[in-house]
Amino acid sequence: MKKTNKKKVEEIIRVDHAGERGAIKIYEGQLLALNTLVKDEKLEKMIKKMKEHEKEHCEYFENEIKKRGIKKTIFLPLWDLLGVSLGFGSVILGKKAAMLCTASVEEVIDGHYQNQLSELKKDEEKLKKKITKFRKDEINHKNIAYKEGASKDGLYSVFDKIIKTGSKFAINISKEI
């Protein structure tokens, strides 16, 4: 049985923790906008449900960080601020933008998780099972977002590229630091 490199596993857990926490912060920003400036009860209910999935994911990685003695990324406070700002701003731009925010992030995460699953060996079967489950949740979030109006038409394509570039940037930095 081939063993997964310890550094690689630490990198996976650190970046996934940061990403799941970032997703929570995006949803918190969206909920803040929905509770202060924009009223859309259906959207609010959907976002709260997706946030609950992200909390489950984040708690798992938080526990793995503690159990394995892994350092968290030093950029968590920045990712928190940017996540809340992105979420808040996406709702201000309208429901299509809010849903595109979810779809764009989840498209990046889907590929990211798929890559991780191919890197993990049998000695990390429990971690693989969790990432597989979380990936299914993220794909479901993406599908909901498209069903609810996410669009890449016109200027939304620029918003999509900005979100995806930012997400990939955060992933790459959080792997190492």
C-alpha positions as CSV (number, residue, x, y, z in Angstrom):
1,M,0.0,0.0,0.0
2,K,1.4,3.4,-1.1
3,K,1.4,6.0,1.6
4,T,0.3,9.6,0.9
5,N,3.0,12.1,1.6
6,K,2.5,13.7,5.0
7,K,3.2,17.2,3.6
8,K,0.6,16.6,0.9
9,V,-2.0,15.6,3.4
10,E,-1.3,18.6,5.6
11,E,-1.6,20.8,2.6
12,I,-4.9,19.3,1.6
13,I,-6.4,19.7,5.1
14,R,-5.1,23.2,5.6
15,V,-6.4,24.5,2.2
16,D,-9.7,22.6,2.6
17,H,-10.3,24.1,6.0
18,A,-9.6,27.6,4.6
19,G,-11.9,27.0,1.7
20,E,-14.8,25.7,3.7
21,R,-14.4,28.6,6.2
22,G,-14.3,31.0,3.2
23,A,-17.5,29.5,1.9
24,I,-19.1,30.1,5.3
25,K,-18.0,33.7,5.2
26,I,-19.3,34.2,1.7
27,Y,-22.7,32.9,2.9
28,E,-22.5,35.1,6.0
29,G,-21.9,38.1,3.8
30,Q,-24.9,37.2,1.6
31,L,-27.1,36.7,4.7
32,L,-25.9,40.1,6.1
33,A,-27.1,41.8,2.9
34,L,-30.3,39.8,2.9
35,N,-31.0,40.8,6.5
36,T,-30.2,44.5,6.0
37,L,-30.6,45.8,2.5
38,V,-32.2,43.2,0.3
39,K,-35.3,41.1,1.2
40,D,-35.6,37.7,-0.5
41,E,-36.9,35.0,1.9
42,K,-36.5,32.2,-0.6
43,L,-32.9,33.1,-1.3
44,E,-32.2,33.5,2.4
45,K,-33.5,30.1,3.2
46,M,-31.4,28.5,0.4
47,I,-28.3,30.2,1.5
48,K,-28.8,29.2,5.1
49,K,-29.2,25.6,4.1
50,M,-26.0,25.7,2.0
51,K,-24.1,27.4,4.9
52,E,-25.1,24.5,7.1
53,H,-23.3,22.1,4.7
54,E,-20.2,24.3,4.7
55,K,-20.2,24.4,8.5
56,E,-20.2,20.6,8.6
57,H,-17.3,20.5,6.2
58,C,-15.3,23.2,8.0
59,E,-15.8,21.4,11.4
60,Y,-14.4,18.2,10.0
61,F,-11.3,19.9,8.7
62,E,-11.0,22.0,11.9
63,N,-11.0,18.7,13.9
64,E,-8.4,17.2,11.5
65,I,-6.2,20.2,12.0
66,K,-6.3,19.8,15.8
67,K,-5.9,16.0,15.7
68,R,-2.9,16.1,13.3
69,G,-1.3,19.3,14.6
70,I,-1.5,21.1,11.3
71,K,-0.9,24.9,11.1
72,K,-3.8,26.8,9.7
73,T,-3.1,29.3,6.9
74,I,-2.1,32.7,8.3
75,F,-4.4,34.3,5.8
76,L,-7.6,33.2,7.5
77,P,-8.5,36.8,8.7
78,L,-8.0,38.1,5.1
79,W,-10.0,35.3,3.6
80,D,-12.8,36.0,6.2
81,L,-12.9,39.7,5.2
82,L,-12.8,39.0,1.5
83,G,-15.4,36.2,1.8
84,V,-17.9,38.4,3.7
85,S,-17.3,41.3,1.2
86,L,-17.8,39.0,-1.8
87,G,-21.0,37.5,-0.4
88,F,-22.4,40.9,0.6
89,G,-21.5,42.5,-2.8
90,S,-22.9,39.6,-4.8
91,V,-26.3,40.0,-3.2
92,I,-26.2,43.8,-3.7
93,L,-25.7,43.0,-7.4
94,G,-28.8,40.9,-7.5
95,K,-29.9,37.3,-7.2
96,K,-28.2,36.2,-10.5
97,A,-24.9,37.5,-9.2
98,A,-25.4,35.9,-5.8
99,M,-26.2,32.6,-7.4
100,L,-23.2,33.0,-9.8
101,C,-21.0,33.6,-6.8
102,T,-22.0,30.1,-5.5
103,A,-21.7,28.4,-8.9
104,S,-18.3,29.9,-9.7
105,V,-16.8,29.0,-6.3
106,E,-18.3,25.5,-6.4
107,E,-16.9,24.9,-9.9
108,V,-13.4,25.6,-8.7
109,I,-13.9,23.5,-5.6
110,D,-15.3,20.6,-7.6
111,G,-12.1,20.4,-9.7
112,H,-10.0,21.1,-6.6
113,Y,-11.5,18.2,-4.7
114,Q,-11.3,15.9,-7.7
115,N,-7.6,16.6,-7.9
116,Q,-7.1,15.9,-4.2
117,L,-9.0,12.6,-4.5
118,S,-6.6,11.4,-7.2
119,E,-3.6,12.4,-5.0
120,L,-4.7,10.6,-1.8
121,K,-3.7,7.0,-1.3
122,K,-5.4,4.1,0.5
123,D,-3.8,5.1,3.9
124,E,-6.1,8.2,3.9
125,E,-9.4,6.3,3.0
126,K,-11.4,8.2,5.7
127,L,-10.2,11.6,4.4
128,K,-11.0,10.5,0.8
129,K,-14.6,9.5,1.8
130,K,-15.2,12.8,3.5
131,I,-13.8,14.8,0.5
132,T,-16.0,12.7,-1.8
133,K,-19.1,13.4,0.3
134,F,-18.2,17.1,0.5
135,R,-17.6,17.3,-3.2
136,K,-21.1,15.9,-3.8
137,D,-22.5,18.6,-1.5
138,E,-20.6,21.3,-3.5
139,I,-21.8,20.0,-6.8
140,N,-25.3,20.1,-5.5
141,H,-24.8,23.7,-4.4
142,K,-23.6,24.6,-7.9
143,N,-26.6,22.9,-9.5
144,I,-29.0,24.7,-7.2
145,A,-27.3,28.0,-8.1
146,Y,-27.8,27.4,-11.8
147,K,-31.4,26.3,-11.3
148,E,-32.0,29.5,-9.4
149,G,-30.6,31.9,-12.0
150,A,-26.8,31.9,-12.0
151,S,-25.7,33.1,-15.4
152,K,-22.4,33.8,-17.2
153,D,-24.0,35.9,-19.9
154,G,-22.6,39.4,-20.6
155,L,-20.8,41.1,-17.7
156,Y,-21.6,38.1,-15.5
157,S,-18.8,36.3,-17.3
158,V,-16.3,38.9,-15.9
159,F,-17.7,38.3,-12.4
160,D,-17.3,34.6,-12.9
161,K,-13.6,35.0,-13.9
162,I,-12.9,37.3,-11.0
163,I,-14.4,34.9,-8.5
164,K,-12.6,31.8,-10.0
165,T,-9.3,33.6,-10.2
166,G,-9.6,34.8,-6.6
167,S,-10.6,31.3,-5.4
168,K,-7.7,29.7,-7.2
169,F,-5.3,32.3,-5.8
170,A,-6.6,31.7,-2.2
171,I,-6.2,27.9,-2.7
172,N,-2.6,28.2,-4.0
173,I,-1.5,30.5,-1.2
174,S,-3.3,28.6,1.6
175,K,-1.5,25.4,0.5
176,E,1.9,26.7,1.7
177,I,1.3,29.4,4.2
